[in-house]
Every structure is written in C-alpha cells, then in structure tokens.
Amino acid sequence: MLPHPGLAKLNKILLFVILISVVLYFGRQFFVLISFAGLLAMLMTPMSNKLESRGVSRILSSVICVLIIVTIFSGIILLLYAQISSIGKELPIVLLRYEEIKLEIQALINDSLGVTTQQLHVNSSNVFRNAGSLLTDMVMSTFTFVGSVFLVMVFIFLFLMQRNKYENFVVRLYNEDKRAEAKEMVDKISQVAQQYLTGRLIAALIMGILFFIGFIIIGLKNAIVLSLVVAVMTIIPYVGALIGGLVPFFISIIDGSIDQSIWVIIIVLLVNVIDHYFIEPYVVGGSVNISPFFTIFVLILGGLIWGIAGIILFLPLSGILKIIFENVQGLEPYASLIGDQSDSSEHQNIFSKFKSWIYLRKKRE
C-alpha cells in the first residue's frame, strides 16, 4: 500500500491558502494597486534597459517609462471622451427612442404580469430622488480612481528605479550555489509578465480593429467609440468581449433596428471565435501555460476576491506562481497540477517567432 502524502502537510498548505485568500480579500485595495504597478513595471523594464544602454540615467528612464504609460492611457480616455461628446449631440433622439421602448416594455409587463405602469413610474421616481446621492457617489468614485492611478504610477516609478534591489533580495534568499537558478527564475517571471501583457494589449488592438470593421459594415453609429469600448473590455480574459459587446447591442436596440442588433450579436460571437482559435493561442501565446480548468478556477476566484481587477490580474499572477512552484524544491507537483500539459511550442507566441526570424536574418547578413 502507498503511504499517505502527509495529511499534516496538506492541512498546513490548506490553512496557508485560506490565510492568503483572507489577506488578499481584506487588503484588496492595496494589493490591486501593487499588482498592477508590478506587472506594468515588468512590461516597461525592457524599454528602461534600452534607454539606459544608450546612456540615459535610471531616474530619467523610469520617468520616461511612466510618461509613456500615462500618455497611452490618456490618449484612450481622450479618444473616448471625444467620441462620447459626439454621441451627446444625438442624446435627445436616443432618449426619445429609449422612452418609446420603455413604454412598450411597460405595456408588455402590464399585459402579461398585471403590473400597472403607475407602479413602475413610482419606482422610477424613487430613482430620480436618489439622483443627488448617485452624483455624489460618482464624484467620489472619480477622485478615488484618479488617486489610485496616481499611486500606481508612483509605484511603477519606484519599482523601475530600484528593480535591481528587489531582484537581488530574492536571489540572496538562496545559498550561493543556488543563486544562479534563483536569478534565472526571476528572469522567467519578468519574461512571462512581459509576454502576457504585450500579447494581451496587441490582442485587444486586433479585436478592436475587427469590431470596428464589423460595425462599419453594418452601419452602426459611433462605431469608433463602441469598438474601443469592446476592445478595452477584452483586457478581461475570455469574457471581456462578451461583456463589452452588450454596449453596442443595447445602443443598436435604442438607436438602430432589430436587424442591426442581430448583426451586432453575430459580429461579437464571430470575433470571439477568432479570438479563441487564433488570437489567444498565437498572439497572447502560451506564456502563462495554465490548464483550462485552473484558468476558469482562477478567473472565478479572482472575481470573488478582487472583482474585475482580480479577473484581469489573477491569470498572469498564476503564471508567475507556477514558475515559482517549478523552481522551488518540493513544490513541483503543484506546478504540474495547475500547468497545461499540452505542448506550448504548438502555440508559441507569434512575436517570439518574429523576433527569432529577425535575429536569424541579421546573423546571416
């Protein structure tokens, strides 16, 4: 008979996981900021290294990297603002159409469920009474968001400035004969974060272009802003495009036609198929290499603990955790448990292939 793997050890691991989950849940506001900052700092590390190799100081290169991130996000927000302002000119027509649809729904509910339209108007009046508190909440949320973004940028700057210090700290935790392996582990973690985030951003760009082309073909109004909204939502793995697709769907119902709404559904589903069978495996690549079961598990767990931020962050963090498991003695079985057993070379990151091709061409020349 096989000896048991050690119930005491399994109990300790279970208690440790529960403790970590509790800490992550109650400290989510802090850990979300740190996680976003850490991943973005890893993404910008190659840019910072390249600038420093050309004689730029560490402080200046870190500032430039932070400014690049701020410029990209500001550009997206300004583009959204400009497009939303153009939608605002058509707002009276949209509201009129909304009122027509609302009356049709109220009549349907009245006929089928026996609920009077007067009761519905009473409920809607309660909503308008709370408009003041809703506006206050929106203002507070805006200030909180701006403050959070500012803190993330500060953390990114500090991580880039002192990245050697944090790397040396991890390496020095090991004996001298194991420090080379520890250094390799840290490099792998940084590489995984860079590949995943770069692939995810490029995938969002490709999907945004596909949505824009589809919306233009069916004649959907404000195709730019709607495709941009869906593209931003695709940062959320697997379900982001479906959630974002609800926005153009409802807009097409209010300001379009039923046929157009059906075409919006077809476009969203078609782009999701393209994302699943081409963009995810060949653009995002197998950098994270988490099994399908644990991918779904991690997304659900991330949503429960950190909300939308958890859905975005927990997948790359799981990839980092898998690398740690692979390189720490005694934790290899857990890396095998959460890892994908398929051949990752089959879906190797397309940009890694492209860089290898460029390198071979330069070598031949």
PLY file of the C-alpha trace (Angstrom):
ply
format ascii 1.0
element vertex 365
property float x
property float y
property float z
element edge 364
property int vertex1
property int vertex2
end_header
0.00 0.00 0.00
1.13 3.55 -0.75
1.94 5.78 2.21
-0.25 8.85 2.54
1.38 12.06 1.26
1.27 13.63 4.69
-2.05 14.91 5.97
-0.34 17.36 8.31
1.49 18.90 5.35
-1.72 19.13 3.29
-3.55 20.74 6.21
-0.81 23.33 6.56
-0.99 24.13 2.85
-4.79 24.41 3.02
-4.63 26.74 6.03
-1.95 28.80 4.29
-4.13 29.15 1.17
-7.12 30.20 3.30
-4.99 32.74 5.18
-3.61 34.19 1.94
-7.14 34.44 0.48
-8.38 36.30 3.57
-5.41 38.69 3.49
-5.87 39.32 -0.25
-9.59 39.97 0.21
-9.36 42.44 3.08
-6.24 44.11 1.67
-7.52 44.14 -1.92
-7.35 47.92 -2.35
-3.61 47.90 -1.63
-2.71 44.61 -3.34
-4.57 45.50 -6.54
-2.54 48.70 -6.88
0.72 46.90 -6.15
-0.10 44.10 -8.63
-0.99 46.49 -11.44
2.14 48.54 -10.75
4.38 45.47 -10.59
3.11 43.98 -13.85
3.31 47.30 -15.70
6.81 47.87 -14.33
7.85 44.44 -15.68
6.29 45.38 -19.02
8.34 48.60 -19.20
11.61 47.08 -17.93
12.98 46.28 -21.43
12.28 49.87 -22.51
14.05 51.19 -19.42
17.04 48.89 -20.01
17.25 50.01 -23.64
17.25 53.68 -22.65
19.92 53.09 -20.01
22.11 51.23 -22.52
22.13 54.45 -24.55
23.41 56.50 -21.65
20.12 57.65 -20.10
20.14 57.73 -16.30
18.00 55.33 -14.28
15.83 58.18 -12.93
15.18 59.66 -16.36
14.48 56.28 -17.99
11.98 55.45 -15.22
10.25 58.81 -15.68
10.07 58.29 -19.46
8.51 54.84 -18.99
5.90 56.22 -16.60
5.14 59.06 -19.05
4.68 56.52 -21.86
2.08 54.66 -19.78
0.34 57.91 -18.83
0.31 59.04 -22.48
-1.23 55.78 -23.71
-3.97 55.74 -21.07
-4.62 59.47 -21.51
-4.93 59.00 -25.25
-7.51 56.25 -24.80
-9.50 58.35 -22.31
-9.39 61.45 -24.55
-10.50 59.43 -27.55
-13.39 58.01 -25.55
-14.29 61.49 -24.29
-14.25 62.96 -27.79
-16.44 60.21 -29.17
-18.83 60.31 -26.21
-19.16 64.09 -26.72
-20.26 63.44 -30.29
-22.79 60.91 -29.02
-24.09 63.59 -26.63
-25.30 65.65 -29.60
-27.65 62.81 -30.50
-28.69 62.24 -26.89
-32.21 63.77 -27.22
-33.06 61.37 -30.07
-31.63 58.43 -28.14
-33.63 59.37 -25.02
-36.79 59.71 -27.09
-36.24 56.25 -28.53
-35.49 54.94 -25.04
-38.79 56.32 -23.75
-40.63 54.62 -26.62
-39.00 51.29 -25.84
-39.70 51.74 -22.13
-43.39 52.35 -22.80
-43.53 49.24 -24.98
-41.91 47.18 -22.21
-44.26 48.63 -19.61
-47.26 47.74 -21.74
-45.92 44.22 -22.19
-45.39 43.80 -18.44
-48.85 45.23 -17.74
-50.48 42.78 -20.15
-48.55 39.69 -19.08
-47.94 40.21 -15.33
-50.68 42.63 -14.31
-48.22 45.26 -13.02
-49.56 48.76 -13.67
-47.48 51.45 -15.33
-48.27 53.70 -12.33
-46.32 51.34 -10.06
-43.42 51.43 -12.49
-43.46 55.24 -12.52
-43.41 55.26 -8.70
-40.33 53.05 -8.75
-38.65 55.27 -11.35
-39.41 58.38 -9.29
-37.52 56.82 -6.41
-34.55 56.50 -8.71
-34.67 60.21 -9.58
-34.96 61.10 -5.88
-31.67 59.32 -5.35
-30.01 61.16 -8.25
-28.24 63.52 -5.83
-26.62 60.72 -3.89
-25.76 58.98 -7.17
-23.98 62.12 -8.40
-22.07 62.36 -5.11
-21.00 58.72 -5.42
-19.83 59.36 -8.99
-17.71 62.33 -7.89
-16.19 60.33 -5.02
-15.52 57.39 -7.35
-13.78 59.71 -9.81
-11.50 61.12 -7.10
-10.76 57.60 -5.84
-9.92 56.43 -9.37
-7.61 59.39 -10.03
-5.88 58.85 -6.68
-5.45 55.13 -7.41
-3.96 55.84 -10.84
-1.53 58.34 -9.31
-0.41 55.77 -6.71
0.06 53.11 -9.41
2.31 55.49 -11.38
4.33 56.25 -8.25
4.76 52.53 -7.55
5.79 51.89 -11.18
8.46 54.59 -10.91
9.78 53.14 -7.64
9.80 49.56 -9.00
11.71 50.64 -12.11
14.12 52.77 -10.10
15.01 50.01 -7.62
14.38 46.87 -9.68
17.92 45.57 -9.13
17.41 45.86 -5.39
14.28 43.68 -5.41
15.89 41.16 -7.75
18.99 40.90 -5.55
16.78 40.46 -2.48
15.13 37.37 -3.99
18.46 35.98 -5.22
20.18 36.47 -1.83
17.49 34.43 -0.08
19.23 31.34 -1.51
22.64 29.86 -0.87
25.43 30.86 -3.22
25.30 27.58 -5.17
21.58 28.19 -5.95
21.70 31.90 -6.74
22.18 31.36 -10.48
18.97 29.32 -10.56
17.19 31.96 -8.49
18.34 34.65 -10.95
17.00 32.53 -13.81
13.66 32.18 -12.01
13.36 35.96 -11.59
14.15 36.46 -15.29
11.46 33.93 -16.25
8.89 35.71 -14.09
9.69 39.04 -15.73
9.56 37.45 -19.19
6.17 35.84 -18.54
4.70 39.15 -17.38
6.09 40.98 -20.42
4.87 38.38 -22.91
1.42 38.12 -21.39
0.78 41.87 -21.08
2.22 42.67 -24.52
0.20 39.88 -26.11
-2.96 40.94 -24.27
-2.61 44.58 -25.40
-1.94 43.63 -29.02
-4.85 41.17 -28.92
-7.12 43.99 -27.68
-5.92 46.18 -30.56
-6.60 43.45 -33.14
-10.06 42.74 -31.73
-10.86 46.45 -31.63
-10.00 46.72 -35.34
-12.14 43.67 -36.14
-15.09 45.10 -34.20
-14.65 48.47 -35.92
-14.70 46.86 -39.38
-17.78 44.83 -38.48
-19.66 47.81 -37.02
-18.81 49.95 -40.05
-20.10 47.25 -42.42
-23.48 47.03 -40.67
-23.71 50.84 -40.45
-23.69 51.09 -36.64
-23.44 54.69 -35.45
-20.42 55.75 -33.37
-18.53 52.64 -34.48
-15.20 54.04 -33.25
-16.18 54.55 -29.63
-18.19 51.31 -29.46
-15.34 49.23 -30.88
-12.94 50.99 -28.49
-15.19 50.17 -25.52
-15.31 46.49 -26.51
-11.53 46.44 -27.15
-10.85 47.84 -23.67
-13.13 45.19 -22.16
-11.19 42.42 -23.93
-8.39 43.03 -21.42
-10.58 40.77 -19.25
-9.74 37.24 -20.48
-12.37 35.12 -22.24
-15.50 37.01 -21.11
-14.41 40.60 -21.72
-15.54 40.77 -25.35
-18.95 39.29 -24.47
-19.45 41.80 -21.65
-18.26 44.69 -23.81
-20.48 43.50 -26.66
-23.53 44.32 -24.55
-22.84 48.06 -25.02
-23.12 48.14 -28.85
-26.02 45.65 -28.61
-28.11 47.96 -26.42
-27.09 51.01 -28.47
-28.26 49.22 -31.63
-31.60 48.43 -29.98
-32.16 52.03 -28.87
-30.72 53.89 -31.85
-30.85 51.26 -34.57
-33.01 48.35 -35.61
-33.63 44.72 -34.66
-31.74 43.51 -37.74
-28.74 45.63 -36.74
-28.88 44.23 -33.20
-28.82 40.69 -34.60
-25.79 41.58 -36.71
-24.06 43.02 -33.62
-24.57 39.68 -31.85
-23.17 37.81 -34.87
-20.10 40.10 -35.02
-19.41 39.74 -31.28
-19.68 35.93 -31.45
-17.58 35.75 -34.64
-14.79 37.90 -33.20
-14.87 35.77 -30.03
-14.36 32.64 -32.16
-11.41 34.32 -33.91
-10.05 35.33 -30.50
-10.37 31.80 -29.10
-8.85 29.92 -32.04
-6.27 32.39 -33.34
-5.62 35.50 -31.24
-5.36 33.79 -27.84
-3.06 30.89 -28.88
-0.92 32.70 -31.46
-0.79 36.31 -30.21
-1.09 36.02 -26.43
0.68 32.67 -26.72
1.37 30.00 -24.13
3.31 32.33 -21.83
1.11 31.63 -18.81
0.51 27.93 -19.55
-2.28 27.34 -17.04
-4.61 24.39 -17.62
-8.15 25.22 -18.83
-9.73 24.04 -15.56
-7.45 26.19 -13.39
-7.82 29.11 -15.79
-11.58 29.12 -15.17
-11.00 28.49 -11.45
-8.53 31.37 -11.19
-10.84 33.78 -13.06
-13.75 32.93 -10.74
-11.55 33.16 -7.64
-10.09 36.47 -8.80
-13.57 37.85 -9.36
-14.69 36.79 -5.88
-11.64 38.26 -4.13
-10.76 41.37 -6.17
-13.71 41.83 -8.52
-12.95 42.92 -12.11
-9.33 43.65 -11.14
-8.99 40.06 -9.94
-10.28 38.68 -13.24
-7.63 40.73 -15.04
-4.73 40.11 -12.64
-5.11 36.60 -11.29
-4.24 34.84 -14.57
-0.76 36.41 -15.04
-0.17 36.16 -11.28
-0.98 32.45 -11.51
1.59 32.11 -14.29
4.17 33.75 -12.02
3.17 31.43 -9.17
3.58 28.42 -11.46
7.17 29.46 -12.27
7.91 29.76 -8.53
6.47 26.28 -7.95
8.63 24.88 -10.77
11.82 26.28 -9.25
11.25 25.65 -5.52
12.09 22.19 -4.25
9.05 20.28 -3.03
6.52 22.42 -4.89
7.00 20.86 -8.35
3.81 18.71 -8.12
1.70 21.85 -7.64
3.24 23.42 -10.76
2.33 20.26 -12.69
-1.19 20.35 -11.22
-2.05 23.89 -12.36
0.04 23.79 -15.56
-1.13 22.99 -19.06
0.17 19.63 -20.25
-0.19 20.47 -23.95
2.87 21.29 -26.00
3.36 25.03 -25.64
5.57 25.12 -28.72
2.48 24.40 -30.84
1.09 27.83 -29.90
4.35 29.65 -29.37
3.99 33.41 -29.12
3.93 34.72 -32.69
6.03 37.74 -31.71
8.73 35.48 -30.25
8.82 33.68 -33.62
9.03 37.02 -35.42
11.92 38.21 -33.23
13.74 34.90 -33.78
13.30 35.29 -37.55
14.69 38.86 -37.44
17.64 37.68 -35.33
18.46 34.86 -37.79
18.31 37.25 -40.74
20.67 39.69 -39.06
23.04 36.86 -38.21
23.12 35.68 -41.81
23.82 39.20 -43.07
0 1
1 2
2 3
3 4
4 5
5 6
6 7
7 8
8 9
9 10
10 11
11 12
12 13
13 14
14 15
15 16
16 17
17 18
18 19
19 20
20 21
21 22
22 23
23 24
24 25
25 26
26 27
27 28
28 29
29 30
30 31
31 32
32 33
33 34
34 35
35 36
36 37
37 38
38 39
39 40
40 41
41 42
42 43
43 44
44 45
45 46
46 47
47 48
48 49
49 50
50 51
51 52
52 53
53 54
54 55
55 56
56 57
57 58
58 59
59 60
60 61
61 62
62 63
63 64
64 65
65 66
66 67
67 68
68 69
69 70
70 71
71 72
72 73
73 74
74 75
75 76
76 77
77 78
78 79
79 80
80 81
81 82
82 83
83 84
84 85
85 86
86 87
87 88
88 89
89 90
90 91
91 92
92 93
93 94
94 95
95 96
96 97
97 98
98 99
99 100
100 101
101 102
102 103
103 104
104 105
105 106
106 107
107 108
108 109
109 110
110 111
111 112
112 113
113 114
114 115
115 116
116 117
117 118
118 119
119 120
120 121
121 122
122 123
123 124
124 125
125 126
126 127
127 128
128 129
129 130
130 131
131 132
132 133
133 134
134 135
135 136
136 137
137 138
138 139
139 140
140 141
141 142
142 143
143 144
144 145
145 146
146 147
147 148
148 149
149 150
150 151
151 152
152 153
153 154
154 155
155 156
156 157
157 158
158 159
159 160
160 161
161 162
162 163
163 164
164 165
165 166
166 167
167 168
168 169
169 170
170 171
171 172
172 173
173 174
174 175
175 176
176 177
177 178
178 179
179 180
180 181
181 182
182 183
183 184
184 185
185 186
186 187
187 188
188 189
189 190
190 191
191 192
192 193
193 194
194 195
195 196
196 197
197 198
198 199
199 200
200 201
201 202
202 203
203 204
204 205
205 206
206 207
207 208
208 209
209 210
210 211
211 212
212 213
213 214
214 215
215 216
216 217
217 218
218 219
219 220
220 221
221 222
222 223
223 224
224 225
225 226
226 227
227 228
228 229
229 230
230 231
231 232
232 233
233 234
234 235
235 236
236 237
237 238
238 239
239 240
240 241
241 242
242 243
243 244
244 245
245 246
246 247
247 248
248 249
249 250
250 251
251 252
252 253
253 254
254 255
255 256
256 257
257 258
258 259
259 260
260 261
261 262
262 263
263 264
264 265
265 266
266 267
267 268
268 269
269 270
270 271
271 272
272 273
273 274
274 275
275 276
276 277
277 278
278 279
279 280
280 281
281 282
282 283
283 284
284 285
285 286
286 287
287 288
288 289
289 290
290 291
291 292
292 293
293 294
294 295
295 296
296 297
297 298
298 299
299 300
300 301
301 302
302 303
303 304
304 305
305 306
306 307
307 308
308 309
309 310
310 311
311 312
312 313
313 314
314 315
315 316
316 317
317 318
318 319
319 320
320 321
321 322
322 323
323 324
324 325
325 326
326 327
327 328
328 329
329 330
330 331
331 332
332 333
333 334
334 335
335 336
336 337
337 338
338 339
339 340
340 341
341 342
342 343
343 344
344 345
345 346
346 347
347 348
348 349
349 350
350 351
351 352
352 353
353 354
354 355
355 356
356 357
357 358
358 359
359 360
360 361
361 362
362 363
363 364
